[in-house]
């Protein structure tokens, strides 16, 4: 599996997952909304940890920097 997520993308997904978790555990969201957002949070967290988003493949997207570039 080739990585297709950059650092900023991974950080934003992790932050969103943490916010959803916080909202759930403080009781701000519940019911069906909590279940749906919980699934989204888990998917965001897993994809950010792995660095690969399966949805980016068919769309031809990648948030990684160019592999040949060197940052100075």
N, C-alpha and C positions, 0 to 999 in steps of 0.2 A: 504494500500500500504506500503510494507516494504521498508525501505531505503536500497539502494544497492550502494550508491556512497559515497566515503570517502571525507574528507576535501580537499585533494590535487586535486582530480578529479573535484570537484565542483569549486575550484578556477581556475583551468586551463580552464574549460568550460566558466566561467564568463569572464576571460581575453580574450579568443578567441572572444566571443560575443562583447565585448567592442572594440576590434581591428577592427572587421568587421564593426561595427557601425561608428567608426572613419573614416575608409577608405571610407565608403559610404558618410558621411556628408562632407568630404573634397574633394569629387569628384574624388577620385582615382579609384573607381570602378563604373560602370554604366551598364545599359541594363540588359540583361538576367543574367549575372554573379552577378550583384547586387541583383537581385530578389532571385536567388538561395542561395547566401550567407546570405541574409537577413533572409530567412526561417531557414537556419542552425543556425544563431545567435539567433533567437527567440526560437528555440527548445533547444539549449544549455542553454540559460538563464532560461527557464522554468524548465528544468530538474535539473539544479543546484540549483534553489530555492526550489524545491520540495524534492530533494535528492534521486530521483528514476529515473532510466533510463529503459524504457520499453525494449530496445534492449538487455540489460544485462540478462533479465530473460531467454529467450530461449537459450542463450549461456551459462547459468550457471555461469555467472560472477558476481563479487562483488568487489568493491574497498574499502569497509568498512573494518576496522580492525576486528579481531576476537572479538565476543561479550563477551567472557568470560575473555579476557585478561584485566589486569589493567595496565595503563601506569604510570610509576613512574618517 
